[in-house]
Amino acid sequence: MTTPSKRVAVGRFDTVVLDCPDPYALAEFYAALLGQEIADDGDASWQSLRGDGSGVCLAFQRATNYVAPHWPDGPPQQMHLDLTVDDFVLAHQRALALGAAALSPTSAPEPGKTGGFRVYADPAGHPFCLCR
């Protein structure tokens, strides 16, 4: 019997972001649905909920050409994940090694960069962000 190998995490699960045409309207809906408050750090392009203490936040981002999904047929459902990382350089290298593709920016991060985000695609093409 073999012992499973320990996996080294690239980042921590932090935020689920739903693309939408009106972030504040969708934030109001989910705040009411989940009994949470809207955070006070949003703007016209971004809103988030304060969270429920679970460590994962739900947020809403304006998508200019948003097309609503139709289940089970029609335009596919859309969302992306934000992963908080401690080191952009190491996280970038690990993500690429695991099969991710850098989308924006495509160049390697500069050592010492302490803030912002970078967009990647997983091996199936779903977008996600590494955030610091």
C-alpha positions as CSV (number, residue, x, y, z in Angstrom):
1,M,0.0,0.0,0.0
2,T,1.4,3.4,-1.0
3,T,1.1,6.6,1.0
4,P,-0.5,9.5,-0.9
5,S,2.0,12.2,-1.6
6,K,1.4,15.6,0.1
7,R,0.4,18.3,-2.3
8,V,1.9,21.7,-2.0
9,A,-0.8,24.4,-2.4
10,V,-0.3,27.3,-4.9
11,G,-2.8,29.5,-3.1
12,R,-5.8,29.6,-0.7
13,F,-9.4,29.5,-1.8
14,D,-10.5,33.1,-1.2
15,T,-13.3,34.6,-3.4
16,V,-15.9,33.3,-5.8
17,V,-16.6,36.0,-8.3
18,L,-19.8,36.0,-10.5
19,D,-19.6,38.1,-13.7
20,C,-22.8,40.1,-14.2
21,P,-24.2,43.3,-15.8
22,D,-24.9,45.1,-12.5
23,P,-22.7,44.1,-9.5
24,Y,-24.6,46.1,-6.9
25,A,-28.0,44.6,-7.9
26,L,-26.6,41.1,-7.8
27,A,-24.9,41.8,-4.5
28,E,-28.2,43.1,-3.0
29,F,-29.9,39.8,-4.1
30,Y,-27.3,37.5,-2.6
31,A,-27.0,39.6,0.6
32,A,-30.7,39.2,1.1
33,L,-30.6,35.5,0.1
34,L,-27.7,34.7,2.4
35,G,-28.5,37.1,5.2
36,Q,-25.2,38.9,4.7
37,E,-24.1,42.6,4.3
38,I,-22.6,44.2,1.3
39,A,-19.0,45.2,1.9
40,D,-18.3,49.0,1.8
41,D,-15.2,48.7,-0.5
42,G,-17.1,48.3,-3.9
43,D,-17.7,50.5,-6.8
44,A,-19.7,50.4,-10.1
45,S,-17.5,47.6,-11.4
46,W,-17.2,45.5,-8.3
47,Q,-19.2,44.6,-5.2
48,S,-18.7,41.9,-2.5
49,L,-20.4,40.5,0.5
50,R,-18.8,40.8,4.0
51,G,-18.8,37.0,4.3
52,D,-20.1,34.6,6.9
53,G,-16.9,33.8,8.6
54,S,-16.2,30.7,6.5
55,G,-13.2,32.4,4.9
56,V,-14.6,32.4,1.4
57,C,-16.2,35.6,0.0
58,L,-18.7,36.0,-2.7
59,A,-18.2,38.9,-5.1
60,F,-19.7,40.4,-8.2
61,Q,-17.8,41.9,-11.2
62,R,-19.3,43.9,-14.1
63,A,-18.8,42.1,-17.4
64,T,-19.5,44.6,-20.3
65,N,-20.7,42.0,-22.7
66,Y,-22.3,39.7,-20.2
67,V,-24.5,36.9,-21.6
68,A,-26.7,35.2,-19.0
69,P,-26.4,31.4,-18.9
70,H,-29.5,29.3,-19.7
71,W,-29.6,26.0,-17.9
72,P,-29.3,23.3,-19.1
73,D,-28.9,24.5,-22.7
74,G,-27.7,27.8,-24.2
75,P,-24.8,30.1,-23.3
76,P,-22.6,28.4,-20.7
77,Q,-22.5,29.4,-17.0
78,Q,-19.6,31.8,-16.3
79,M,-17.6,32.5,-13.1
80,H,-14.0,32.6,-12.1
81,L,-12.0,31.9,-8.9
82,D,-9.7,34.3,-7.1
83,L,-6.9,32.6,-5.2
84,T,-4.8,34.6,-2.6
85,V,-1.1,34.0,-2.9
86,D,1.9,35.1,-0.7
87,D,4.4,35.2,-3.6
88,F,3.5,36.0,-7.2
89,V,6.7,34.6,-8.6
90,L,6.4,31.2,-6.9
91,A,2.7,31.0,-7.5
92,H,3.1,31.9,-11.2
93,Q,5.7,29.2,-11.6
94,R,3.7,26.5,-9.8
95,A,0.5,27.4,-11.7
96,L,2.3,27.1,-15.0
97,A,3.9,23.8,-14.0
98,L,0.5,22.4,-13.1
99,G,-0.8,23.2,-16.6
100,A,-2.2,26.8,-16.3
101,A,-1.7,29.3,-19.1
102,A,-1.0,33.0,-18.3
103,L,-3.6,35.2,-19.9
104,S,-3.0,38.7,-18.5
105,P,-0.2,39.6,-18.2
106,T,1.5,36.8,-20.1
107,S,5.0,37.8,-18.8
108,A,6.4,36.4,-15.6
109,P,5.8,38.6,-12.5
110,E,8.5,40.9,-11.2
111,P,10.2,39.8,-7.9
112,G,8.9,41.9,-5.0
113,K,5.6,42.8,-6.5
114,T,3.3,43.1,-3.5
115,G,-0.2,43.8,-4.9
116,G,-2.6,43.3,-7.7
117,F,-3.8,40.3,-9.6
118,R,-2.8,38.1,-12.6
119,V,-5.3,36.2,-14.8
120,Y,-4.7,32.6,-15.9
121,A,-6.7,29.8,-17.6
122,D,-6.9,26.3,-16.2
123,P,-6.1,23.4,-18.5
124,A,-9.8,23.3,-19.6
125,G,-9.8,27.1,-20.3
126,H,-11.7,28.4,-17.3
127,P,-10.2,31.7,-16.0
128,F,-8.9,32.2,-12.5
129,C,-6.9,34.9,-10.8
130,L,-3.9,34.8,-8.5
131,C,-4.3,37.8,-6.2
132,R,-2.0,39.4,-3.7
